[in-house]
């Protein structure tokens, strides 16, 4: 597979640790339980986008861009890490923020990731919920070009075939770490949104012939739509790797049972998962992504859905910076 041929700009601290979660395992009376700490990837409080951005910023620099443009929700972790990556690479960053979560308190629009975006020097443009973001992004890039700038477009979540290579790289790390730690039957669990994480994981597992199952928990789209999106992107990633795009559709699992009322809206199961991980492992989940993914994994562990000899690995994709914008959701703590 061809991955090392792509230009890359180093942004993160690799490999991120793979660690046991013993206290959570005991609490849930679960079989082997591990966590892949992509929340410790470095880059402005860490998270999954650092992996994708290494390839995307590498490409932007190769093409002579002077600005990166991207989009996300108001509390986007992707925008925060893109702003940091741009700072490190000496590029400017302009981002469209979609007001996707209605009726959130003031701190939602001013604290957490938004505060960090501004601190990191990004220029932010707020647009109403329901805006067709890809079109709005093209318009922003066109405006910058008219002003003589050289924008490079990074899609939402960094989730195109190139960015998703970051999660093929994550599979290579995990393959080494699982061998060192003697994990024989890894089963990966994570939160899925713009689909690049899951597409990269599935493509990497397929390309390396590992056969590991992956369970995604959707944070927004219904199951069928999310699985189709992940599958289509995984085929593009395999093509990018020069591997035959023959990944079976059935390998893509994106459970939508933990979304709740919608993207970024708190659920009781998310709040329980965030509290439980903080108090058993000292690990910070986030309210939008990993809290919901972890809620899904906890429910599978309670229902004994995993095989007893599986090594369950939660891929912690980051997001804890958003906790500060969601303090209101943890009523007993405010
Ligand atoms: C972006 C993000 C995800 C989802 O990854 P996708 O590649 O967009 O599916 C999960 N967790 C966190 C914390 C994220 O920021």
Boltz pocket constraint, residues with backbone or C-beta under 6 A from the ligand:
constraints:
  - pocket:
      binder: B
      contacts: [[A, 47], [A, 48], [A, 49], [A, 77], [A, 78], [A, 157], [A, 159], [A, 191], [A, 192], [A, 193], [A, 194], [A, 195], [A, 196], [A, 197], [A, 198], [A, 286], [A, 289], [A, 290], [A, 317], [A, 318], [A, 319]]
      max_distance: 6.0
